[in-house]
Amino acid sequence: MPGRGIRIGTFAGIPFAIHPLWLGIVLLISWSLATAYYPDQVEGIAPGLAWALGVLSALLLFASIVAHEYGHAIVARRRGLEVEEIELWLLGGVARMRGTARRPQDELAYALAGPGVTLVVAALFGALTLVVSKDAAPELHALVAYQAFINAAILVLNMMPAFPLDGGRVLHGLLWRAGGDVLRATRTAVSIGRSFGALLIAFGVFAALSGALGGVWFAVIGLFVMAAGRGEALHAEAVGLFGGVPARELMSSPVVSIDAGVTIEQAVRDVVLLHPHPAYPVLEGNRAIGMLTASAIEQVGADRRAHVTAAELADRDPELLVSPDADLAALLDVPAFGRVLRAVVIDTLGRPLGVLSITDVERTLEAHRRLGTAQPVP
C-alpha cells in the first residue's frame, strides 16, 4: 500500500494528498500520450500542442480517479466509517479508512460507490465523443475519446473479483451477507483474488515479452492484488482474534526508552547500539511524549547528530500513546500504529508500562495457529 503523501487540501471534510511518485506517473502518461496517442489521432499535430493535450489528459484522468475515491469515501463516511484521507499514488488512488464495515450492506454500498462514479464519468465522456466532431475538432475529439476509453478500462479492471479491488470487495460483501461469517468471506475472497492476481501477472509478463511494455502495469497490479489481499486477510484474522483483548496483555516490558534531552549522538551510543530496536519511547522525566524510530535516526547525518535532540526528532502523534485497556483490534486500525508498527502503553500519569508492537501481535497470532485456535491465511 501507498505511504504517506503530501496533503494539499480538503474537500467535503476529507483531506486530499499526493504521493511524490504520482508526479512521475503524470509525466510518464503525458509523455506516452504526447509522443504516440495524439500524433496518431491528429495528423500533423504540433509537438507543443500534443504535450499540452497529454498533460491535460493525464490530469483529467487523475481527476476522475479522485472522484472515484471520493465516491467511496463519502458513502463510507455516511455508513459510519472514519475516512483519514484520499491519496493519489503510483497505481492511481486510495481512500484510507479507519476500521471496517460493520455490516455487509455497508461494504457493498461503499464498494459500489466508486465504480458508480467512474461509470458516470465514462458515460459523459462517451456522450461527448458523439457530440464533438472528429473532422471539425480532432484534438478535442481525441481528448474526450481517450477519457471515455480510460475510464471504461478503469471500471472494468476495478470490477474484477480480485480482493481488495472494488469488484473483490463487492464479492466479499456478497459472501459475507450470504454466509454471515466475515472472516470466512475474507478468506474466500482473498483466495479468488490471488488467482486473478496470478493471471494478471502471467498476462502482463507475456504481453511485455511480446513487445507490449504496457503489460508491465498488469503484472504490477497483479502483484499488488496478491500482496494487498493477504494483508486484508491477516488484518481480518487479527481483528477477529483480538477483539476485546486489552493492549496490556500483549505488550512487552520493561521499556527501553530514550530521554528527550539527549542528542541523537548520545542516544545512538548509549541506547540504540546496545539495544537495537525499530523504535523507542521518548521520555520527558517519567512521562512518554512520543516515539523515536530507527529510520528517523538514520536520516540524520553523522555531522548533525551532536546537535539534534531526541525530543526534536520524536514522532509526537498522540495516537502512539495508548491506555493499557485499549482494545487491540481497534488499535490495529489506528493510522499512527500502522505507520510506526508499535505504540507505547502508558498509565494515567503518562508513564510507560510497556511497548506493544506488530511483532507482539504476529507472534501471538502464530501461537494461536500452532495450537489450532486460528487458521493461517491463504
ABEGO torsion letter per residue (X at the ends): XBBBBBBAEBBGGBBBBBBAAAAAAAAAAAAAAAAAAAAAABBGBBAAAAAAAAAAAAAAAAAAAAAAAAAAAAAAAAAGBBBABBBBBAAEBBBBBBEBBABAAAAAAAAAAAAAAAAAAAAAAAAAAAABBAAABAAAAAAAAAAAAAAAAAAAAAABBBOABAAAAAAAAAAAAAAGBAAAAAAAAAAAAAAAAAAAAAAAAAAAAAGBAAAAAAAAAAAAAAAAAAAAAAAAAAAAAABGBBAAAABBOBBBBBBAABBAAAAAAAAAAABBBABBBBBBEABBAEBBBAAAAAABBAAAAAABBAAAABBABAAABBBAABBAAAAAABAAAAAAGBBBBBBAAGBBAEBBBAAAAAAAAAAAAAAGABBBBX
